[in-house]
Amino acid sequence: MRFSDLLSMSVNNLRRRKLRTFLTVLGVLIGTASIVVMVSLGIGFNELTMEQIASYGSLTEISVYSNAMWGGNENSKDPNYMTDDVIAQFGKLEHVTAASPLLETNVLMTQGAYQAYINLIGVTQEYMKNIPLKEGGIPEPGKRDLQMIVGNMVARNFNNPKSNRNDYYEDPSSIPNIDFMNRPLFVIFDMDAYYQSQNGGTGEGGKTVKPPKKYLIPTAGLVAGGTEEWNSYSYNVYVDLDALKAQLKQIFKKKPIPNQPTNKKGKPYNYFIYQQAIVEVDDMNHVTAVQKTITDMGYQANSNMEWLEQSQKQAQMVQALLGGIGAVSLFVAAIGIANTMMMSIYERTKEIGILKVLGCDMNNIRNMFLLESGFIGFLGGITGILFSYGVSFLINKFLSGRFMAGMPGDLSRIPAWLSLTAVGFAIFVGMAAGFFPALRAMKLSPLAAIRNE
């Protein structure tokens, strides 16, 4: 018997018992939809977590810090500082694509009546290329003059020192209108001199300290995002590393540079020491191994992969739990399919006996019932997927913002592989549920089946 004949007979048998077939398909529909929706929630939670962690910084970046204490570390003969040579060693590690040092210094920025204490960071050109910009561009390489890339939330740090208001940070509507791109911005680097010069301050030897020089620094670009859209670049101001080194050497000359350690005699080193470095890895799967290598070198290393791995373990547990709840529904549906097929055999006993007397192959009889049960699974799987998309749409429209505050995005996500897998699994469950009824149909005695009324 041809496959098309078996399929036609199976479909016709299901059509003759429309209500029973509908109820059985409905059971598969509910079971399939339960699994798909539950798993989609697990997938959505996992991906939302990844997206949120990625928003804090790249998943392929490692932040490296020196374990040496700033300010000299007199108790150590060989402090484990991060210098240009150490950064070069990081860059030669396997799977590392770039190693960028970060040179930080605290400055005072002023524009008009407003001022702010800002963390100014010198970075390499490679690091700047990873900063998302909404306006302008990165400073041109090789220039000695400083040009800034300003974080999108830096304006929240500005305030008017002569005003009684202190809610600029808490109240977004009162953020000062600082025009970084078109108005001059003055920067004070020598903060010690600034503090000492306030109210007629004095320095060493009782000498009156003059106010430090203000430097006019233009803005080359602004970080993407509004004043309430936080990212890892939001509150910092970035400049070219080499240009910042030259500027600091010019300002402080032989005096110790702020945030730079000194030797036992209190003298500055003749090279720069970095507070932090960013190591870029070629693939997120290699981050943990590279991070361990850097830690073994005596440095502290952190990455977003640590949080991601913990979140993924939690997401897998949640996904397994939700999938198990959905699987119970599909198991109940499988019992319904088995019941339908058993009832079908009892009602068609005489038909089965005639087929056997006429010489129909036992395998064809088995395949006919397997096709019927598999077709029920197919119909339930297809309609279950369509129903799942509808439920997923409602969840994303009405529930995502309520239960996942601060995590924009769809809570329920149904990838293509999940849809195809769900349909295939529904067919498999249907055929598995119909397997034993099909075996019973094969074992029926032809003569007893013909005599059956």
Order of alpha helices (4+ residues) and beta strands (2+ residues): alpha-alpha-beta-alpha-beta-beta-alpha-beta-beta-beta-alpha-beta-beta-beta-alpha-beta-alpha-beta-alpha-alpha-alpha-alpha-alpha-alpha-alpha
